[in-house]
Amino acid sequence: MASAVRPREEPKPATAPLYSIVLRLEGLPCLVVGGGPVAARKAASLIQCGARVTVVAPRLCAELEAMPVTKLARAYEPGEAAGYRLVITATGRSEIDNAVFEDGEKAGVMVNAADNTKACRFFLPAVVRRGPVTVAVSTAGSSPYLATWLRHRISTTVGPEFAELATLLGGLRRAIKDAGCSTEAADWASLLDEDLVAMLASGHGEQAEDRANAWLSKQLPPVERS
């Protein structure tokens, strides 16, 4: 009988963790290489973030044709990535992905290749957006399906009320800074809890604001009276 014990594998070298950032792309030139449905999804996400998107491909799908992007109906040209701040290639052809990636490396431009982890300087996470709140899930390209599955689970917990919550807390933070006080020294833990979230989730925004204003008065120095 064959043994069920798996042969011992040699330990793999440690991989450094990814450095997570949130980019401001509004007004910046970004390139999408490819003309199919995957490229359309990538372009749509860039447009949503305010990027100036150019798409280059010999043929574009109907979704891309309808998008407000600059359309270049031709093949990707060597070195073209250097003219953009961010590049995503979604051609399904490794030789093109690798060429775009190499161009990006030479020019210092970050490149992501759909379904080709070796041609990626960054990975695109699965994202939950609630107004200014962004929750991103990444598996470093190992399993996009897992990232999407986790995004769904998170979306059931982080509801629309968190957009209102972020706006409320942002206003408090500005008020503290305007008063010349440190926002780091504020006792945020005494304000932000499940009760505050529940008030917003149940439509009791005024009640949440009253509690927030009462909290704010305790964080600011007392007004001196002459």
C-alpha positions, 0 to 999 in steps of 0.5 A: 500500500502506498504511503499517505505521508507526503515527501518532506519539502525543502523550506522555501526562502522567506518572502518579505511582506507586501507594503500596503499603500492607498494611492491618489490617482486623480488626474494622473495618466494611467495606461491599460494594455489590453482590450477585453473584459478584464481590461475593461474592469481594470480601466473602470476601477481607475476611472472611478479613482479619477485617473486619466486612463489610456487604453491600448489594444488592437481591438476593444470590447464594447465596454471599453468603447463606451468608457471615457478613456483615450483609445489607441487602436494598436499594439503596445509599443516598446517603452510606452509604459514610461509615459505613465504613472501606473500601468496595468496589462490585461492581455492574457499573453505572457510575452506582452505582460513581461515586456510591459513589466520590463519597460516599467522596471526600466522607467520606474513605473509600477506595473500590474499584470492580470493573472501573471504574478511574475510581471507585477510590481504591485497587486490589486486587492479586493476592495470594500468602499464605504465613502472615504473608508476603504478596506482592501484584501490582498493575498499577494496574487496567490488566490484572487478568489479568496480575496473576493470571498473575504471582501464579501464577508467584510462587506456584511460587517462594514455597512454604509453607516461607516461612511457617515461615521468617517465623515463624523470623525473627520469633522471632529478631527478638524475641530480639534486641530483648528483649536490648536490641539493634538488629535493624537492626544484625544480620547477616541476610544471613549467615543468610537464603540459599537453603540455609536455605530449602531446609532448611525446604522439605525438612522439616529444620526442626530443622536450620534452627533449630540454624543460626538459634540459632547465628547468634543467639548471634553477634548478641547481646553476650557474657554477662559472667561474674563 
